[in-house]
Amino acid sequence: METTVFETRSRELVDDIKEIVKVKGINLTDALEEAGISRKSSDRILNKGVMPTLSEFLALCQISGITFHLPYVETTNSPM
């Protein structure tokens, strides 16, 4: 099966997150479990290179301190 650019980049991001968390001195397995991610799932992500689901990825980002700022548009309450 061919690896896509997105899969490769995802694995690189997870590796970067693991390094950030290591520098901060946080036990990532325990932190993921506190965030509701099972040890089985965290083992697959951290040790076997499985791509995380969106919720797992967002938990990794939150634990490492990475934040997202999504653009938004304010609209009026009147119908268009």
PDB file of N, CA, C and O in Angstrom:
ATOM      1  N   MET A   1       0.843  -1.182   0.000  1.00  0.00           N
ATOM      2  CA  MET A   1       0.000   0.000   0.000  1.00  0.00           C
ATOM      3  C   MET A   1       0.888   1.246   0.000  1.00  0.00           C
ATOM      4  O   MET A   1       1.839   1.344   0.776  1.00  0.00           O
ATOM      5  N   GLU A   2       0.572   2.169  -0.859  1.00  0.00           N
ATOM      6  CA  GLU A   2       1.368   3.382  -0.995  1.00  0.00           C
ATOM      7  C   GLU A   2       1.062   4.369   0.122  1.00  0.00           C
ATOM      8  O   GLU A   2      -0.099   4.599   0.462  1.00  0.00           O
ATOM      9  N   THR A   3       2.108   4.947   0.687  1.00  0.00           N
ATOM     10  CA  THR A   3       1.948   5.954   1.735  1.00  0.00           C
ATOM     11  C   THR A   3       1.771   7.316   1.083  1.00  0.00           C
ATOM     12  O   THR A   3       2.555   7.704   0.217  1.00  0.00           O
ATOM     13  N   THR A   4       0.742   8.036   1.499  1.00  0.00           N
ATOM     14  CA  THR A   4       0.505   9.358   0.937  1.00  0.00           C
ATOM     15  C   THR A   4       1.357  10.400   1.656  1.00  0.00           C
ATOM     16  O   THR A   4       1.930  10.135   2.713  1.00  0.00           O
ATOM     17  N   VAL A   5       1.427  11.565   1.072  1.00  0.00           N
ATOM     18  CA  VAL A   5       2.158  12.672   1.672  1.00  0.00           C
ATOM     19  C   VAL A   5       1.541  13.024   3.022  1.00  0.00           C
ATOM     20  O   VAL A   5       2.253  13.358   3.969  1.00  0.00           O
ATOM     21  N   PHE A   6       0.218  12.947   3.107  1.00  0.00           N
ATOM     22  CA  PHE A   6      -0.470  13.296   4.353  1.00  0.00           C
ATOM     23  C   PHE A   6      -0.144  12.303   5.460  1.00  0.00           C
ATOM     24  O   PHE A   6       0.035  12.698   6.612  1.00  0.00           O
ATOM     25  N   GLU A   7      -0.067  11.027   5.126  1.00  0.00           N
ATOM     26  CA  GLU A   7       0.278  10.016   6.125  1.00  0.00           C
ATOM     27  C   GLU A   7       1.705  10.223   6.623  1.00  0.00           C
ATOM     28  O   GLU A   7       1.972  10.117   7.820  1.00  0.00           O
ATOM     29  N   THR A   8       2.600  10.513   5.718  1.00  0.00           N
ATOM     30  CA  THR A   8       3.991  10.769   6.094  1.00  0.00           C
ATOM     31  C   THR A   8       4.076  11.988   6.992  1.00  0.00           C
ATOM     32  O   THR A   8       4.761  11.959   8.014  1.00  0.00           O
ATOM     33  N   ARG A   9       3.393  13.053   6.625  1.00  0.00           N
ATOM     34  CA  ARG A   9       3.412  14.287   7.427  1.00  0.00           C
ATOM     35  C   ARG A   9       2.762  14.055   8.788  1.00  0.00           C
ATOM     36  O   ARG A   9       3.217  14.601   9.793  1.00  0.00           O
ATOM     37  N   SER A  10       1.710  13.253   8.825  1.00  0.00           N
ATOM     38  CA  SER A  10       1.053  12.937  10.089  1.00  0.00           C
ATOM     39  C   SER A  10       2.015  12.232  11.032  1.00  0.00           C
ATOM     40  O   SER A  10       2.087  12.571  12.213  1.00  0.00           O
ATOM     41  N   ARG A  11       2.740  11.272  10.530  1.00  0.00           N
ATOM     42  CA  ARG A  11       3.707  10.552  11.364  1.00  0.00           C
ATOM     43  C   ARG A  11       4.819  11.484  11.854  1.00  0.00           C
ATOM     44  O   ARG A  11       5.290  11.365  12.985  1.00  0.00           O
ATOM     45  N   GLU A  12       5.229  12.412  10.983  1.00  0.00           N
ATOM     46  CA  GLU A  12       6.245  13.388  11.385  1.00  0.00           C
ATOM     47  C   GLU A  12       5.707  14.283  12.502  1.00  0.00           C
ATOM     48  O   GLU A  12       6.422  14.583  13.459  1.00  0.00           O
ATOM     49  N   LEU A  13       4.459  14.706  12.382  1.00  0.00           N
ATOM     50  CA  LEU A  13       3.855  15.552  13.417  1.00  0.00           C
ATOM     51  C   LEU A  13       3.744  14.813  14.744  1.00  0.00           C
ATOM     52  O   LEU A  13       4.009  15.388  15.800  1.00  0.00           O
ATOM     53  N   VAL A  14       3.353  13.537  14.698  1.00  0.00           N
ATOM     54  CA  VAL A  14       3.260  12.753  15.927  1.00  0.00           C
ATOM     55  C   VAL A  14       4.649  12.625  16.555  1.00  0.00           C
ATOM     56  O   VAL A  14       4.783  12.717  17.775  1.00  0.00           O
ATOM     57  N   ASP A  15       5.677  12.417  15.741  1.00  0.00           N
ATOM     58  CA  ASP A  15       7.043  12.345  16.269  1.00  0.00           C
ATOM     59  C   ASP A  15       7.456  13.668  16.908  1.00  0.00           C
ATOM     60  O   ASP A  15       8.093  13.680  17.961  1.00  0.00           O
ATOM     61  N   ASP A  16       7.093  14.784  16.268  1.00  0.00           N
ATOM     62  CA  ASP A  16       7.393  16.105  16.835  1.00  0.00           C
ATOM     63  C   ASP A  16       6.670  16.303  18.160  1.00  0.00           C
ATOM     64  O   ASP A  16       7.250  16.818  19.115  1.00  0.00           O
ATOM     65  N   ILE A  17       5.415  15.899  18.218  1.00  0.00           N
ATOM     66  CA  ILE A  17       4.632  16.028  19.449  1.00  0.00           C
ATOM     67  C   ILE A  17       5.248  15.179  20.552  1.00  0.00           C
ATOM     68  O   ILE A  17       5.347  15.622  21.696  1.00  0.00           O
ATOM     69  N   LYS A  18       5.663  13.961  20.216  1.00  0.00           N
ATOM     70  CA  LYS A  18       6.300  13.093  21.208  1.00  0.00           C
ATOM     71  C   LYS A  18       7.558  13.754  21.766  1.00  0.00           C
ATOM     72  O   LYS A  18       7.825  13.660  22.964  1.00  0.00           O
ATOM     73  N   GLU A  19       8.328  14.417  20.917  1.00  0.00           N
ATOM     74  CA  GLU A  19       9.553  15.092  21.364  1.00  0.00           C
ATOM     75  C   GLU A  19       9.219  16.285  22.265  1.00  0.00           C
ATOM     76  O   GLU A  19       9.877  16.490  23.285  1.00  0.00           O
ATOM     77  N   ILE A  20       8.199  17.073  21.896  1.00  0.00           N
ATOM     78  CA  ILE A  20       7.777  18.214  22.717  1.00  0.00           C
ATOM     79  C   ILE A  20       7.366  17.749  24.107  1.00  0.00           C
ATOM     80  O   ILE A  20       7.772  18.331  25.112  1.00  0.00           O
ATOM     81  N   VAL A  21       6.556  16.696  24.153  1.00  0.00           N
ATOM     82  CA  VAL A  21       6.069  16.176  25.427  1.00  0.00           C
ATOM     83  C   VAL A  21       7.218  15.618  26.258  1.00  0.00           C
ATOM     84  O   VAL A  21       7.234  15.769  27.480  1.00  0.00           O
ATOM     85  N   LYS A  22       8.173  14.978  25.602  1.00  0.00           N
ATOM     86  CA  LYS A  22       9.342  14.435  26.307  1.00  0.00           C
ATOM     87  C   LYS A  22      10.146  15.560  26.953  1.00  0.00           C
ATOM     88  O   LYS A  22      10.575  15.442  28.100  1.00  0.00           O
ATOM     89  N   VAL A  23      10.347  16.642  26.218  1.00  0.00           N
ATOM     90  CA  VAL A  23      11.093  17.789  26.749  1.00  0.00           C
ATOM     91  C   VAL A  23      10.358  18.408  27.935  1.00  0.00           C
ATOM     92  O   VAL A  23      10.987  18.878  28.884  1.00  0.00           O
ATOM     93  N   LYS A  24       9.029  18.406  27.881  1.00  0.00           N
ATOM     94  CA  LYS A  24       8.230  18.957  28.982  1.00  0.00           C
ATOM     95  C   LYS A  24       8.190  18.026  30.187  1.00  0.00           C
ATOM     96  O   LYS A  24       7.738  18.423  31.261  1.00  0.00           O
ATOM     97  N   GLY A  25       8.660  16.787  30.019  1.00  0.00           N
ATOM     98  CA  GLY A  25       8.686  15.840  31.128  1.00  0.00           C
ATOM     99  C   GLY A  25       7.337  15.216  31.439  1.00  0.00           C
ATOM    100  O   GLY A  25       7.087  14.806  32.573  1.00  0.00           O
ATOM    101  N   ILE A  26       6.472  15.143  30.450  1.00  0.00           N
ATOM    102  CA  ILE A  26       5.146  14.577  30.634  1.00  0.00           C
ATOM    103  C   ILE A  26       5.153  13.125  30.155  1.00  0.00           C
ATOM    104  O   ILE A  26       5.724  12.810  29.111  1.00  0.00           O
ATOM    105  N   ASN A  27       4.514  12.246  30.929  1.00  0.00           N
ATOM    106  CA  ASN A  27       4.345  10.867  30.494  1.00  0.00           C
ATOM    107  C   ASN A  27       3.166  10.851  29.526  1.00  0.00           C
ATOM    108  O   ASN A  27       2.014  10.983  29.939  1.00  0.00           O
ATOM    109  N   LEU A  28       3.458  10.690  28.249  1.00  0.00           N
ATOM    110  CA  LEU A  28       2.436  10.819  27.218  1.00  0.00           C
ATOM    111  C   LEU A  28       1.373   9.734  27.311  1.00  0.00           C
ATOM    112  O   LEU A  28       0.197  10.006  27.069  1.00  0.00           O
ATOM    113  N   THR A  29       1.757   8.521  27.652  1.00  0.00           N
ATOM    114  CA  THR A  29       0.783   7.437  27.778  1.00  0.00           C
ATOM    115  C   THR A  29      -0.227   7.748  28.876  1.00  0.00           C
ATOM    116  O   THR A  29      -1.430   7.564  28.690  1.00  0.00           O
ATOM    117  N   ASP A  30       0.264   8.218  30.022  1.00  0.00           N
ATOM    118  CA  ASP A  30      -0.629   8.578  31.127  1.00  0.00           C
ATOM    119  C   ASP A  30      -1.505   9.770  30.762  1.00  0.00           C
ATOM    120  O   ASP A  30      -2.696   9.790  31.076  1.00  0.00           O
ATOM    121  N   ALA A  31      -0.916  10.766  30.097  1.00  0.00           N
ATOM    122  CA  ALA A  31      -1.674  11.959  29.710  1.00  0.00           C
ATOM    123  C   ALA A  31      -2.768  11.611  28.704  1.00  0.00           C
ATOM    124  O   ALA A  31      -3.871  12.154  28.773  1.00  0.00           O
ATOM    125  N   LEU A  32      -2.469  10.715  27.778  1.00  0.00           N
ATOM    126  CA  LEU A  32      -3.489  10.291  26.821  1.00  0.00           C
ATOM    127  C   LEU A  32      -4.614   9.533  27.514  1.00  0.00           C
ATOM    128  O   LEU A  32      -5.786   9.689  27.170  1.00  0.00           O
ATOM    129  N   GLU A  33      -4.245   8.711  28.493  1.00  0.00           N
ATOM    130  CA  GLU A  33      -5.264   7.969  29.223  1.00  0.00           C
ATOM    131  C   GLU A  33      -6.178   8.929  29.997  1.00  0.00           C
ATOM    132  O   GLU A  33      -7.390   8.722  30.055  1.00  0.00           O
ATOM    133  N   GLU A  34      -5.594   9.976  30.592  1.00  0.00           N
ATOM    134  CA  GLU A  34      -6.390  10.982  31.291  1.00  0.00           C
ATOM    135  C   GLU A  34      -7.316  11.724  30.324  1.00  0.00           C
ATOM    136  O   GLU A  34      -8.380  12.207  30.712  1.00  0.00           O
ATOM    137  N   ALA A  35      -6.891  11.807  29.048  1.00  0.00           N
ATOM    138  CA  ALA A  35      -7.714  12.475  28.034  1.00  0.00           C
ATOM    139  C   ALA A  35      -8.766  11.540  27.434  1.00  0.00           C
ATOM    140  O   ALA A  35      -9.537  11.944  26.563  1.00  0.00           O
ATOM    141  N   GLY A  36      -8.794  10.290  27.903  1.00  0.00           N
ATOM    142  CA  GLY A  36      -9.811   9.364  27.432  1.00  0.00           C
ATOM    143  C   GLY A  36      -9.364   8.434  26.318  1.00  0.00           C
ATOM    144  O   GLY A  36     -10.190   7.735  25.731  1.00  0.00           O
ATOM    145  N   ILE A  37      -8.071   8.414  26.016  1.00  0.00           N
ATOM    146  CA  ILE A  37      -7.523   7.528  24.978  1.00  0.00           C
ATOM    147  C   ILE A  37      -6.988   6.276  25.672  1.00  0.00           C
ATOM    148  O   ILE A  37      -6.174   6.377  26.590  1.00  0.00           O
ATOM    149  N   SER A  38      -7.436   5.110  25.244  1.00  0.00           N
ATOM    150  CA  SER A  38      -7.034   3.870  25.901  1.00  0.00           C
ATOM    151  C   SER A  38      -5.542   3.605  25.704  1.00  0.00           C
ATOM    152  O   SER A  38      -4.927   4.108  24.764  1.00  0.00           O
ATOM    153  N   ARG A  39      -4.983   2.820  26.594  1.00  0.00           N
ATOM    154  CA  ARG A  39      -3.557   2.460  26.482  1.00  0.00           C
ATOM    155  C   ARG A  39      -3.293   1.681  25.197  1.00  0.00           C
ATOM    156  O   ARG A  39      -2.229   1.817  24.593  1.00  0.00           O
ATOM    157  N   LYS A  40      -4.253   0.871  24.782  1.00  0.00           N
ATOM    158  CA  LYS A  40      -4.102   0.108  23.544  1.00  0.00           C
ATOM    159  C   LYS A  40      -3.984   1.057  22.350  1.00  0.00           C
ATOM    160  O   LYS A  40      -3.123   0.875  21.490  1.00  0.00           O
ATOM    161  N   SER A  41      -4.849   2.066  22.303  1.00  0.00           N
ATOM    162  CA  SER A  41      -4.803   3.046  21.214  1.00  0.00           C
ATOM    163  C   SER A  41      -3.530   3.878  21.269  1.00  0.00           C
ATOM    164  O   SER A  41      -2.906   4.128  20.238  1.00  0.00           O
ATOM    165  N   SER A  42      -3.143   4.308  22.463  1.00  0.00           N
ATOM    166  CA  SER A  42      -1.927   5.125  22.573  1.00  0.00           C
ATOM    167  C   SER A  42      -0.693   4.309  22.197  1.00  0.00           C
ATOM    168  O   SER A  42       0.247   4.849  21.614  1.00  0.00           O
ATOM    169  N   ASP A  43      -0.683   3.019  22.521  1.00  0.00           N
ATOM    170  CA  ASP A  43       0.439   2.160  22.136  1.00  0.00           C
ATOM    171  C   ASP A  43       0.536   2.037  20.616  1.00  0.00           C
ATOM    172  O   ASP A  43       1.628   2.074  20.049  1.00  0.00           O
ATOM    173  N   ARG A  44      -0.613   1.892  19.968  1.00  0.00           N
ATOM    174  CA  ARG A  44      -0.604   1.801  18.498  1.00  0.00           C
ATOM    175  C   ARG A  44      -0.069   3.076  17.870  1.00  0.00           C
ATOM    176  O   ARG A  44       0.691   3.024  16.902  1.00  0.00           O
ATOM    177  N   ILE A  45      -0.459   4.218  18.414  1.00  0.00           N
ATOM    178  CA  ILE A  45      -0.029   5.511  17.860  1.00  0.00           C
ATOM    179  C   ILE A  45       1.444   5.770  18.152  1.00  0.00           C
ATOM    180  O   ILE A  45       2.203   6.139  17.255  1.00  0.00           O
ATOM    181  N   LEU A  46       1.848   5.576  19.406  1.00  0.00           N
ATOM    182  CA  LEU A  46       3.187   5.964  19.838  1.00  0.00           C
ATOM    183  C   LEU A  46       4.269   4.955  19.463  1.00  0.00           C
ATOM    184  O   LEU A  46       5.413   5.343  19.227  1.00  0.00           O
ATOM    185  N   ASN A  47       3.932   3.682  19.405  1.00  0.00           N
ATOM    186  CA  ASN A  47       4.959   2.662  19.189  1.00  0.00           C
ATOM    187  C   ASN A  47       4.856   1.927  17.868  1.00  0.00           C
ATOM    188  O   ASN A  47       5.847   1.373  17.393  1.00  0.00           O
ATOM    189  N   LYS A  48       3.688   1.911  17.270  1.00  0.00           N
ATOM    190  CA  LYS A  48       3.511   1.136  16.039  1.00  0.00           C
ATOM    191  C   LYS A  48       3.292   1.997  14.808  1.00  0.00           C
ATOM    192  O   LYS A  48       3.143   1.468  13.707  1.00  0.00           O
ATOM    193  N   GLY A  49       3.269   3.299  14.973  1.00  0.00           N
ATOM    194  CA  GLY A  49       3.163   4.200  13.827  1.00  0.00           C
ATOM    195  C   GLY A  49       1.794   4.279  13.184  1.00  0.00           C
ATOM    196  O   GLY A  49       1.673   4.735  12.047  1.00  0.00           O
ATOM    197  N   VAL A  50       0.749   3.840  13.894  1.00  0.00           N
ATOM    198  CA  VAL A  50      -0.608   3.933  13.363  1.00  0.00           C
ATOM    199  C   VAL A  50      -1.050   5.391  13.395  1.00  0.00           C
ATOM    200  O   VAL A  50      -0.792   6.106  14.363  1.00  0.00           O
ATOM    201  N   MET A  51      -1.717   5.825  12.331  1.00  0.00           N
ATOM    202  CA  MET A  51      -2.188   7.206  12.292  1.00  0.00           C
ATOM    203  C   MET A  51      -3.304   7.409  13.311  1.00  0.00           C
ATOM    204  O   MET A  51      -4.228   6.600  13.383  1.00  0.00           O
ATOM    205  N   PRO A  52      -3.229   8.478  14.099  1.00  0.00           N
ATOM    206  CA  PRO A  52      -4.281   8.744  15.088  1.00  0.00           C
ATOM    207  C   PRO A  52      -5.564   9.215  14.424  1.00  0.00           C
ATOM    208  O   PRO A  52      -5.548   9.778  13.330  1.00  0.00           O
ATOM    209  N   THR A  53      -6.675   8.973  15.107  1.00  0.00           N
ATOM    210  CA  THR A  53      -7.941   9.546  14.657  1.00  0.00           C
ATOM    211  C   THR A  53      -7.889  11.048  14.938  1.00  0.00           C
ATOM    212  O   THR A  53      -6.956  11.533  15.576  1.00  0.00           O
ATOM    213  N   LEU A  54      -8.882  11.768  14.465  1.00  0.00           N
ATOM    214  CA  LEU A  54      -8.899  13.215  14.696  1.00  0.00           C
ATOM    215  C   LEU A  54      -8.938  13.530  16.181  1.00  0.00           C
ATOM    216  O   LEU A  54      -8.204  14.404  16.642  1.00  0.00           O
ATOM    217  N   SER A  55      -9.774  12.839  16.935  1.00  0.00           N
ATOM    218  CA  SER A  55      -9.863  13.122  18.374  1.00  0.00           C
ATOM    219  C   SER A  55      -8.559  12.772  19.086  1.00  0.00           C
ATOM    220  O   SER A  55      -8.152  13.476  20.010  1.00  0.00           O
ATOM    221  N   GLU A  56      -7.904  11.696  18.669  1.00  0.00           N
ATOM    222  CA  GLU A  56      -6.608  11.333  19.265  1.00  0.00           C
ATOM    223  C   GLU A  56      -5.552  12.368  18.919  1.00  0.00           C
ATOM    224  O   GLU A  56      -4.736  12.735  19.765  1.00  0.00           O
ATOM    225  N   PHE A  57      -5.564  12.841  17.668  1.00  0.00           N
ATOM    226  CA  PHE A  57      -4.604  13.854  17.248  1.00  0.00           C
ATOM    227  C   PHE A  57      -4.813  15.156  18.014  1.00  0.00           C
ATOM    228  O   PHE A  57      -3.848  15.790  18.441  1.00  0.00           O
ATOM    229  N   LEU A  58      -6.061  15.553  18.185  1.00  0.00           N
ATOM    230  CA  LEU A  58      -6.345  16.781  18.933  1.00  0.00           C
ATOM    231  C   LEU A  58      -5.929  16.641  20.393  1.00  0.00           C
ATOM    232  O   LEU A  58      -5.464  17.606  21.000  1.00  0.00           O
ATOM    233  N   ALA A  59      -6.094  15.439  20.965  1.00  0.00           N
ATOM    234  CA  ALA A  59      -5.634  15.203  22.342  1.00  0.00           C
ATOM    235  C   ALA A  59      -4.117  15.333  22.412  1.00  0.00           C
ATOM    236  O   ALA A  59      -3.587  15.935  23.345  1.00  0.00           O
ATOM    237  N   LEU A  60      -3.420  14.771  21.432  1.00  0.00           N
ATOM    238  CA  LEU A  60      -1.957  14.906  21.391  1.00  0.00           C
ATOM    239  C   LEU A  60      -1.544  16.371  21.321  1.00  0.00           C
ATOM    240  O   LEU A  60      -0.621  16.801  22.013  1.00  0.00           O
ATOM    241  N   CYS A  61      -2.231  17.126  20.485  1.00  0.00           N
ATOM    242  CA  CYS A  61      -1.923  18.553  20.348  1.00  0.00           C
ATOM    243  C   CYS A  61      -2.173  19.299  21.651  1.00  0.00           C
ATOM    244  O   CYS A  61      -1.356  20.120  22.069  1.00  0.00           O
ATOM    245  N   GLN A  62      -3.296  19.014  22.288  1.00  0.00           N
ATOM    246  CA  GLN A  62      -3.628  19.695  23.541  1.00  0.00           C
ATOM    247  C   GLN A  62      -2.598  19.374  24.617  1.00  0.00           C
ATOM    248  O   GLN A  62      -2.172  20.269  25.347  1.00  0.00           O
ATOM    249  N   ILE A  63      -2.196  18.125  24.724  1.00  0.00           N
ATOM    250  CA  ILE A  63      -1.208  17.718  25.727  1.00  0.00           C
ATOM    251  C   ILE A  63       0.122  18.407  25.481  1.00  0.00           C
ATOM    252  O   ILE A  63       0.794  18.814  26.429  1.00  0.00           O
ATOM    253  N   SER A  64       0.509  18.542  24.220  1.00  0.00           N
ATOM    254  CA  SER A  64       1.806  19.144  23.899  1.00  0.00           C
ATOM    255  C   SER A  64       1.775  20.664  23.940  1.00  0.00           C
ATOM    256  O   SER A  64       2.825  21.306  23.962  1.00  0.00           O
ATOM    257  N   GLY A  65       0.574  21.246  23.951  1.00  0.00           N
ATOM    258  CA  GLY A  65       0.471  22.702  24.000  1.00  0.00           C
ATOM    259  C   GLY A  65       0.290  23.351  22.644  1.00  0.00           C
ATOM    260  O   GLY A  65       0.345  24.576  22.532  1.00  0.00           O
ATOM    261  N   ILE A  66       0.076  22.550  21.610  1.00  0.00           N
ATOM    262  CA  ILE A  66      -0.160  23.096  20.278  1.00  0.00           C
ATOM    263  C   ILE A  66      -1.607  23.546  20.202  1.00  0.00           C
ATOM    264  O   ILE A  66      -2.513  22.783  20.536  1.00  0.00           O
ATOM    265  N   THR A  67      -1.833  24.780  19.765  1.00  0.00           N
ATOM    266  CA  THR A  67      -3.191  25.300  19.652  1.00  0.00           C
ATOM    267  C   THR A  67      -3.503  25.633  18.197  1.00  0.00           C
ATOM    268  O   THR A  67      -2.609  25.887  17.390  1.00  0.00           O
ATOM    269  N   PHE A  68      -4.784  25.623  17.893  1.00  0.00           N
ATOM    270  CA  PHE A  68      -5.257  25.963  16.555  1.00  0.00           C
ATOM    271  C   PHE A  68      -6.143  27.182  16.651  1.00  0.00           C
ATOM    272  O   PHE A  68      -6.932  27.322  17.586  1.00  0.00           O
ATOM    273  N   HIS A  69      -6.008  28.060  15.681  1.00  0.00           N
ATOM    274  CA  HIS A  69      -6.874  29.222  15.585  1.00  0.00           C
ATOM    275  C   HIS A  69      -7.577  29.134  14.241  1.00  0.00           C
ATOM    276  O   HIS A  69      -7.000  29.434  13.196  1.00  0.00           O
ATOM    277  N   LEU A  70      -8.839  28.713  14.291  1.00  0.00           N
ATOM    278  CA  LEU A  70      -9.601  28.551  13.071  1.00  0.00           C
ATOM    279  C   LEU A  70     -10.256  29.866  12.684  1.00  0.00           C
ATOM    280  O   LEU A  70     -10.744  30.598  13.546  1.00  0.00           O
ATOM    281  N   PRO A  71     -10.270  30.172  11.385  1.00  0.00           N
ATOM    282  CA  PRO A  71     -10.918  31.409  10.955  1.00  0.00           C
ATOM    283  C   PRO A  71     -12.433  31.293  11.126  1.00  0.00           C
ATOM    284  O   PRO A  71     -12.994  30.198  11.090  1.00  0.00           O
ATOM    285  N   TYR A  72     -13.068  32.420  11.310  1.00  0.00           N
ATOM    286  CA  TYR A  72     -14.521  32.418  11.435  1.00  0.00           C
ATOM    287  C   TYR A  72     -15.073  33.697  10.808  1.00  0.00           C
ATOM    288  O   TYR A  72     -14.364  34.688  10.629  1.00  0.00           O
ATOM    289  N   VAL A  73     -16.334  33.639  10.490  1.00  0.00           N
ATOM    290  CA  VAL A  73     -17.011  34.787   9.907  1.00  0.00           C
ATOM    291  C   VAL A  73     -18.253  35.060  10.738  1.00  0.00           C
ATOM    292  O   VAL A  73     -19.058  34.159  10.975  1.00  0.00           O
ATOM    293  N   GLU A  74     -18.409  36.291  11.175  1.00  0.00           N
ATOM    294  CA  GLU A  74     -19.606  36.656  11.917  1.00  0.00           C
ATOM    295  C   GLU A  74     -20.722  36.995  10.936  1.00  0.00           C
ATOM    296  O   GLU A  74     -20.518  37.724   9.966  1.00  0.00           O
ATOM    297  N   THR A  75     -21.894  36.457  11.208  1.00  0.00           N
ATOM    298  CA  THR A  75     -23.036  36.750  10.344  1.00  0.00           C
ATOM    299  C   THR A  75     -24.144  37.365  11.187  1.00  0.00           C
ATOM    300  O   THR A  75     -24.191  37.192  12.405  1.00  0.00           O
ATOM    301  N   THR A  76     -25.019  38.073  10.525  1.00  0.00           N
ATOM    302  CA  THR A  76     -26.157  38.683  11.219  1.00  0.00           C
ATOM    303  C   THR A  76     -27.228  37.634  11.460  1.00  0.00           C
ATOM    304  O   THR A  76     -27.199  36.559  10.861  1.00  0.00           O
ATOM    305  N   ASN A  77     -28.169  37.944  12.331  1.00  0.00           N
ATOM    306  CA  ASN A  77     -29.271  37.028  12.630  1.00  0.00           C
ATOM    307  C   ASN A  77     -30.414  37.127  11.616  1.00  0.00           C
ATOM    308  O   ASN A  77     -31.370  36.354  11.692  1.00  0.00           O
ATOM    309  N   SER A  78     -30.330  38.050  10.685  1.00  0.00           N
ATOM    310  CA  SER A  78     -31.413  38.209   9.717  1.00  0.00           C
ATOM    311  C   SER A  78     -31.277  37.181   8.583  1.00  0.00           C
ATOM    312  O   SER A  78     -30.164  36.803   8.218  1.00  0.00           O
ATOM    313  N   PRO A  79     -32.414  36.730   8.026  1.00  0.00           N
ATOM    314  CA  PRO A  79     -32.329  35.764   6.934  1.00  0.00           C
ATOM    315  C   PRO A  79     -31.732  36.396   5.689  1.00  0.00           C
ATOM    316  O   PRO A  79     -31.848  37.603   5.478  1.00  0.00           O
ATOM    317  N   MET A  80     -31.117  35.604   4.897  1.00  0.00           N
ATOM    318  CA  MET A  80     -30.475  36.124   3.690  1.00  0.00           C
ATOM    319  C   MET A  80     -31.444  36.204   2.552  1.00  0.00           C
ATOM    320  O   MET A  80     -31.074  36.620   1.454  1.00  0.00           O
TER     321      MET A  80
END
